[in-house]
Structure formats: C-alpha cells, structure tokens
Amino acid sequence: MMERKFYRWMLVPALLFLTAFIYYPVLRGTVMAFQNYNLFDLNQLKFNGFDNFKAVMSDPHIRFAQILLNTAVWLFGSLFFQFVLGFGLALLLKKPFAGRGIYTAFVFYGWALSGFAIGLTWAWLFNGQFGLVNDMLMRIGLLSQPIGFLSNPNLAMISVIIPNIWYGVPFFGIMLLAALQSVPNELYEAATLDGAGAIRKFTSVTVPYVKPTIVSTILLRTMWIVNFPDIIYAMTNGGPVNRTNILATQMINKVFKEYDYGQGSAIGLIIMILLFAYAMLYLRLTEKGGDNL
Amino acid sequence: MKKQTVFSIGRFVLLAFYVLAAVFPLYWIVVTSLKGPKEIYTMPLQYLPTSATLDSYRKLFSFSSFSLYFRNSLVVALISSLLAMAVSILSGFSLSRYPRQRTKGILQLALYFTQTIPTFLIMVPIFTMFSKLGWVDSTAALMLVYVATVIAFSTIMSKGFFDRIPVSLEEAAKIDGCSMFQSLFHVVLPITRPGMAAIFCFAFINIWNELFLAVMLLMSNDKMTVPVALNSFISKAGISWDVMSAGIVIALLPTMIVFGFGQKYIVAGLTEGSVKG
C-alpha cells in the first residue's frame, strides 16, 4: 500500500509538466480553432463554428489543395529516401570493420544538429549566385550560369527535400542498425544450413526480423516530418508562389505574420487529425502485411 | 574469393560516399566562415580558403551580443535538461515498477500521444496563457515549457532503462533496511548512469535546437537564444553570409560535441524509447 502511494507521488512532477504545458494547451488550441481568435481583434472574441476551417480551405491566395499536395510531396519524397538510404547505411555498418565507432559518429552526427541551422546551411549551398551547388554544376559544364534553386518554382521543392533527406538518414540508420544487430546469429546459421543464399537470407531472415522497427520508425518519422517546418522556414519560407508551402509553414505564417490564432489553430488541428487518421490506417495496413509474412 | 573482394571494394566505396555526403555541408559552412566576404562572393569558388581568417567571428561577436545569446542558450538548455532528467528519473522509475498494469498502460498511451501533437498547436495557447500570467518574455517560463516538451520521451527512455534492472536488487536493499527512496538513489541509479546520460544528452540537443517556441515566448533582445538570434539575422535585404556562417557554426558546435561524447548512450536511449513499446 505504501509502495503504490510512493509510485504515484513520483509521477506527479512529470504529469504536472505535461498537463500544464501540453495537454491543457492542446485542449485550449482545439477550442481556439473554433473561435475568431485574432490578436488585433480580441474584443470581438466569440465562437464561429467552422469559419476558420472554411477560411483556411478557401483562401483565395493559397489553394488548400496545393498545400495538401505540397505536404504529401514533402512527406513522401523525404521519407522514401530517408528510409532507403538509412537502411542502406545500416546494412553497410552491420559487419564490424576497423574504425567503425568513429565512422558512425561522422555519419550519424547530423541527427543532433539544429534543423533551422541546417536549413540555413543548405540555403547557402543552393544560393542562386554564389552557392556551391551552382559552382560545381558550372565546373563540370552542366550549367553555363548560376540558377536560383530556391527561387525557381520547379526546383524549390526538390531543393528543400534534399536537406531533409540528409537530415533524416542518420535517424533511420541508428534505429535500423540497432535492429539489425539484434537479429540472432543462429537464424542466419540455420538459413545457411537450409541452403539459403545472401538475397534469400535478407528477404526471409533480416527483413521479417527488423520489420517491427521499420514499421515504428517510419510512423514516428512521418509524424516528425509533417510537423517539421524548420528547414523550409529557413530556406524558402513556403515560397516561391507557395510551391514549398506545407501545412506546418502555413500555420507559422498564420500565427507569426497574420496573428490569426484561430485559423492557425485550425490548421494545427487539421494536421493532428490527418496524422491520427494516417497512423490508424498505417497500423492496420502493416498489421495485415505482417500476417502474410 | 574474387566475389568477396568485389563486395568489400563496393562496400568501401559506398561507405566513403556516405561519409562525404554527411560531412561536406558542414565542411562548407566552416570554410565559408573562415573566408572573408570578398572571397565568399567571388565565382568560381575556392574549395579551400586561400587565407583563413577569424574576421567573421570577430564581426559576429562585436556587431551583435552573440556571446550573450550563446550564454542564454547554454543556461536554458543546461538547466531545463537537468530538470527534465530529474523529473524523468522519478516518472520513469515509477512507470517501470508501477504495480497496476491497467494504469500503467493508460499512462504509457498518454505519453505516446504527446508525440503526435504539433508544437504549433500548443504554441499559441501557451502564449495566451503566459500573457495572462505575465510570464511572456521570461526565460524561466520558457525553460518550464522546454522541460514539458521533452519529458514524455525522456520518461519513455528512462522507463526502458529501469526495466532492465532486476527488481530483486531493490528487494535485497529493502531487506537491508533501505527505504524506497534510498534504494532508488543508492542502489538503482548508480547502475543506470549511462541511461541518465542519454536522457540528458537527448534533452539538451532538443532544447538547444528549438526555435519557434523561443521566438514566440521571448521578446527582449538580451534574452534571445542562439537560434532566435540567427533568425533575426535574416533581413529583407538578404543575409550577409560571412557573419551568418560564423553564427551557424557556433549554433551547431555544442550539440555536435554532446553527440560526440554521448553517442553510445544516445543511440541506446533512442532505440530503447521507440523500438520497445
């Protein structure tokens, strides 16, 4: 009895922090999404039903469909390459080699860096006049004069996705390497006895064994990428002509530029609902896939 | 035998490609910060600086209060990470040993739920709440928010580390007359030191890098953190890349150092937190 009381008390500080600064604000934000909460117009504060959502979805300057499409391209473009390159890196690192410890520090350190500072760094690399990428392409003769990667509507999205891939590969590498190292060696030995080749071992031993990690890492990363505007904010802030404007950057603009907290919160709520629906669908699909294996 | 050689050469080439791709952007920003503005804005670019100079850093520290911003960031990140570590030692231990499975399950779900919440949805309500309390532009209040943003994941990590310590150790300590508190601090904690290091590093990295909450909640110039300062360098007229690159290097260094020292623990902590439910 004493013990249970003790365990309960130990949870209090953490729960206080979460309630005050996470759970309560989420509820408050949900309410705000249904109010005309504008910093310049606080005297007129009232509930306005779905007006914020309607306003966000029928903005004459920024088509909502375009923002959704941008968000999808940003998400899947980043996620696919982060996963493939991260998995590749983990496979390369699985077998020990001299200096592996130091090597991993150099390929994984990107995980710890500031997304905003990384965005600025890549903005400089892609600079339209004095950027390194332009310089390299001109040296090898692919370009005759510098191009504006971040100001060209057709190149801007690729130019913000590349840094995001660069930034996300270490996380997949770390998680998948740990999973690969936990595959028991006996499984490979048994597969060898059964006459399985390298490819067969990969598809029938490695992949099924690390599948739970793949599933959970992709889900975590999806939520993270959708909620991560730092790189875009640093490089293009949604431009040119909204070509890189995703839900998260649009929300920042609503809050920081227009001070329209009601519409900003509405976008936040849309993000959360979409992610929730995505997670449900994703978990159901991957569970089914698991039965087939 | 031959096939083996081809494989190892291929592996070497790929490994070289990965490390080059990983290091090059950082190399470039460091090189830029060591060139003068004249060399930065001359094409074709010099891949090695012809004459390295610290002028950009001198400019950065004399034209802005960058040393103050650096100190602010350091104070905020250190204090809130230590606080987060202390809180999550308690909550993680409790969750790991909690006797009732149902409550434990609900609590864990509540922790995982926080991972799906966009910062932006809580940012505005926190701001309006702080305006009412008079907490806007307070470094201490910002630190409380930072603790809250990392505490869920820290707790999940810390629970994972405590799960690995056999309960029999505490039971033995209890027989020896230790109270619960004593057995946690004298018996369990000393063995989980690497885990605690992981929690601290994870919190420090996340808090050091945070931009938007700080932009929203801090007002005065002398309270700005490093990311907020970098953000303020972006002007309508464009960025002066000599000073900016120096600022970026200084913004990146601390978390790189923390990652360098704590890599082993961080990797263990990350995988502990997310792979195991």
Interface residues (C-beta under 8 A of the other chain):
Chain A: E3 R4 F6 Y7 R8 M10 L11 P13 A14 L15 F17 L18 A20 F21 I22 Y24 P25 V26 R28 G29 T30 M32 Y37 G88 L89 L92 Y103 T104 A105 F106 V107 F108 Y109 G110 W111 A112 L113 S114 G115 F116 A117 I118 L120 T121 W122 A123 W124 L125 N127 Q129 F130 L132 D135 M138 R139 P146 P163 W166 V169 P170 F171 I174 M175 A178 A179 P212 T213 S216 T217 L220 M223 V226 N227 D230 A248 M251 I252 V255 F256 Y261 G264 S265 I267 G268 L269 I271 M272 L275 F276 A279
Chain B: R11 L14 L15 Y18 V19 A21 A22 V23 P25 L26 W28 I29 T32 I40 Y41 T42 M43 P44 L45 V87 S88 L90 S91 F93 S94 L95 R97 Y98 P99 R100 L107 A110 T114 Q115 T116 I117 P118 T119 F120 L121 I122 M123 V124 P125 I126 T128 M129 L144 V145 V147 A148 T149 I151 A152 T155 M180 F181 I205 W208 N209 L211 F212 V215 M216 P227 L230 N231 I239 W241 M244 S245 I248 A251 L252 T255 M256 V258 F259 G260 Q263 I266 V267 L270 T271 S274 V275
